[in-house]
Amino acid sequence: MLVFLIGFMGCGKSYTGRHLAPLLGYEFVDMDKWIEEKEGLTINAIFEQKGEEYFRQMERNYLQQLDTHKNLIISTGGGAPCFYDNMKVMNEKGITIYLNRAKNKVVERLIKGQHKRPLLAGLTPEQLADFYDDRLTARKSFYEQAQLHVGDADVEEIAHVLRQKSSIKQ
């Protein structure tokens, strides 16, 4: 079964996926890392050299190619659910989990990791909070199409919910 982790940047999709996969006996795939490896470029370089449209097409192609017979936990990029029919594809191919974390936790993580995200470079904490509000408003209708909303649940709680909602073994 495929399990997709979606949500805003800094909500912990990659962290959750890396720790959730071994609990369930699944493999973990970070979609952004997969694209970087396939392209031989960082996400930032792909955006700069080939454009956002190219990157979004790569995300779409990846989702279309996924084998539903594999057991994978997939952390998506924050924008992946918001383009093309990606949310529909993910919901049809597996279980989608929205990590709808508390704003203060996400903004705190974004401030700490600001140096790794050029889009956030130079923003004050107040500007970063405004950025979060604006971008989340634009993306929320996509994120809310997820089958499970887990808020601030930890990895063990998410594993428990998944086991209850699916055929994943205890």
C-alpha positions in Angstrom: 0.0 0.0 0.0 1.1 3.5 -0.7 0.9 6.1 2.1 1.4 9.8 1.1 2.4 12.4 3.7 1.3 15.9 2.7 1.4 19.3 4.3 3.1 22.6 4.5 6.9 22.9 4.3 8.4 22.4 7.7 5.5 20.3 9.0 7.8 17.2 9.3 6.8 15.1 6.3 10.3 13.7 5.7 11.0 13.2 9.4 7.7 11.5 9.9 8.2 9.3 6.8 11.7 8.2 7.8 10.5 7.1 11.3 7.1 5.8 10.3 8.3 3.4 7.5 10.3 1.1 9.8 7.4 0.9 12.3 5.2 -0.4 9.5 7.8 -2.5 7.7 7.5 -0.1 4.7 10.2 1.6 2.5 10.5 5.4 2.7 10.7 7.7 -0.3 11.2 11.4 -0.2 9.7 12.6 -3.4 11.9 15.7 -3.6 15.1 13.6 -3.0 13.9 11.1 -5.7 13.5 14.0 -8.2 16.9 15.4 -7.3 18.6 12.0 -7.8 16.8 11.5 -11.1 17.7 15.0 -12.4 21.2 15.2 -10.9 20.2 18.6 -9.6 18.9 20.1 -6.4 15.3 21.3 -6.3 16.6 24.9 -6.2 18.7 24.2 -9.3 15.8 22.6 -11.1 13.7 25.7 -10.4 16.4 28.0 -11.6 17.5 26.1 -14.7 14.3 24.3 -15.9 11.5 26.2 -14.1 8.7 25.4 -11.7 6.5 24.0 -14.5 9.2 21.4 -15.3 9.5 20.5 -11.6 5.7 20.2 -11.1 5.6 17.9 -14.2 8.3 15.7 -12.6 6.2 15.4 -9.4 3.2 14.5 -11.5 5.1 11.9 -13.5 6.5 10.3 -10.3 3.0 9.9 -8.9 1.6 8.5 -12.1 4.4 5.8 -12.2 4.0 4.6 -8.6 3.2 0.9 -8.3 0.3 0.4 -5.9 1.5 -3.0 -5.0 4.5 -1.6 -3.2 4.6 -0.7 0.5 5.9 2.8 0.5 5.7 5.8 2.8 6.1 8.8 0.5 6.8 12.4 1.7 5.7 14.8 -0.9 6.8 18.3 -1.5 4.6 20.9 0.1 3.2 22.0 -3.3 2.8 18.6 -4.8 -0.9 18.1 -3.9 -1.8 21.5 -5.4 -0.9 20.9 -9.0 -2.6 19.0 -11.8 -4.8 16.2 -10.5 -2.1 15.1 -8.0 -4.4 15.0 -4.9 -6.9 12.8 -6.8 -4.1 10.5 -8.0 -2.7 10.1 -4.5 -6.2 9.5 -3.0 -6.9 6.8 -5.6 -3.5 5.1 -5.3 -3.2 5.0 -1.5 -3.8 6.7 1.8 -3.2 10.4 2.1 -2.2 11.9 5.5 -2.3 15.6 6.1 0.2 16.7 8.7 -1.8 19.8 9.7 0.6 20.8 12.4 0.1 23.9 14.7 1.3 27.1 13.0 3.7 28.0 15.8 5.5 24.7 15.5 5.8 25.0 11.7 7.0 28.6 11.8 9.5 27.7 14.5 10.9 24.9 12.3 11.0 27.2 9.3 12.9 29.9 11.2 15.5 27.2 12.3 15.9 25.8 8.8 15.5 29.1 7.0 19.1 28.9 5.6 18.1 25.7 3.7 15.1 27.3 1.9 16.0 30.2 -0.5 12.4 31.1 -0.7 12.5 32.1 2.9 15.9 33.8 2.9 16.0 37.2 4.6 12.4 37.0 6.0 11.9 38.2 9.5 9.9 35.9 11.9 6.9 38.2 11.3 7.3 38.0 7.5 7.7 34.3 7.8 4.5 33.9 9.7 2.7 36.0 7.1 4.2 33.9 4.3 2.9 30.8 6.1 -0.6 32.3 6.4 -0.7 33.4 2.7 0.7 30.1 1.3 -1.4 27.9 3.6 -4.6 29.8 2.6 -3.8 29.0 -1.0 -3.0 25.3 -0.4 -5.4 24.4 2.4 -8.3 23.3 0.1 -5.9 20.7 -1.5 -4.4 19.5 1.8 -7.9 19.1 3.3 -8.8 16.5 0.6 -6.5 14.1 2.5 -8.2 11.0 3.9 -6.6 11.4 7.3 -5.8 14.6 9.2 -3.4 14.0 12.1 -2.7 17.4 13.5 0.3 17.3 15.9 0.2 13.5 16.3 3.6 11.8 16.8 4.9 9.0 14.6 3.6 6.2 16.9 0.1 7.7 16.9 0.1 8.0 13.2 1.2 4.4 12.9 -1.6 3.3 15.2 -4.2 5.3 13.1 -2.9 3.7 9.9 -3.1 0.3 11.3 -6.8 0.9 12.3 -7.7 2.3 9.0 -6.0 -0.2 6.7 -4.7 -3.7 6.4 -1.3 -2.8 7.8 -0.3 -5.5 10.3 0.3 -4.7 14.0 
